[in-house]
């Protein structure tokens, strides 16, 4: 076998292999970005409901103020979105506004040892309320423009005194 017949074989093999490898690498990267964004939404919700659990939610005025602060914590990561003490005016990735955050109070829920007052914070939902992940390459035929995460709900016990 002559060496001339083997010329260019490596380039042809590389052409066959590089496309699937690039697609695989891009897919792994996008999955990592999606998980990172979802984790950010979960942590934002956990921090916001933790703040609510430390407030007295029995009084309507303090409840309404605490809900506003908790929504700002969930969406922006600070007490007042766009305020002077807020390091960023950008919301958490995938969140657009306060309408994606809902808070429900469950006073005096019976437990095996008595009762507990619970507060639930839910981020996301369906339709416009859903938290969406935007791909780096939207509009490519085999990639959807955006994926919607399932709603994230976090429940904590809150103080009644």
C-alpha positions, -999 to 999 in steps of 0.1 A, spaced: 0 0 0 14 33 -10 14 64 13 -4 85 -13 -36 65 -9 -37 74 28 -33 112 22 -63 131 36 -79 102 54 -75 119 88 -92 150 75 -122 130 63 -125 111 95 -123 144 115 -151 158 93 -173 128 102 -166 130 139 -163 167 147 -200 176 140 -215 150 164 -188 159 190 -196 196 188 -234 189 191 -227 167 221 -205 193 238 -230 221 231 -258 200 245 -239 192 277 -231 229 281 -268 240 276 -279 213 301 -254 227 326 -267 263 320 -303 252 325 -295 234 358 -275 264 370 -304 287 362 -329 264 379 -307 262 410 -306 301 411 -344 302 410 -346 276 438 -321 295 460 -339 328 454 -372 312 465 -356 297 495 -340 330 506 -373 348 502 -394 324 521 -367 322 548 -371 360 552 -409 355 555 -405 329 581 -388 354 604 -415 380 601 -448 384 621 -473 376 594 -503 378 617 -507 415 613 -520 426 578 -497 457 575 -465 438 583 -477 409 562 -482 431 531 -448 448 536 -431 414 542 -447 400 510 -433 429 489 -398 424 503 -400 387 498 -410 391 461 -382 415 456 -358 390 472 -371 363 449 -369 383 417 -339 406 422 -321 392 452 -323 424 472 -349 441 494 -360 467 468 -355 460 432 -336 488 416 -330 505 449 -298 522 459 -287 492 480 -295 467 452 -263 455 436 -281 446 404 -313 458 386 -315 425 367 -338 399 379 -328 363 386 -323 345 352 -357 334 338 -377 357 360 -393 388 345 -415 404 372 -433 400 405 -463 383 389 -443 351 387 -441 349 425 -470 339 446 -472 337 484 -497 318 504 -502 318 542 -515 286 559 -523 295 595 -528 269 622 -522 237 601 -527 206 622 -497 184 628 -491 153 648 -479 174 678 -503 204 676 -505 231 650 -480 251 629 -484 282 607 -469 278 573 -460 301 544 -455 289 509 -437 308 482 -442 296 446 -421 308 417 -434 301 382 -465 284 369 -479 279 335 -481 301 304 -467 336 311 -460 328 347 -435 301 338 -398 305 344 -382 301 310 -347 290 300 -334 307 269 -310 287 248 -278 303 234 -289 293 199 -327 300 197 -344 292 164 -322 263 154 -345 237 140 -339 210 165 -337 233 196 -368 248 211 -367 286 215 -372 283 253 -379 256 279 -402 261 308 -392 250 343 -418 234 366 -430 257 394 -407 259 424 -425 258 458 -409 263 492 -427 261 525 -414 272 559 -430 276 593 -435 313 603 -437 331 636 -471 340 649 -459 363 677 
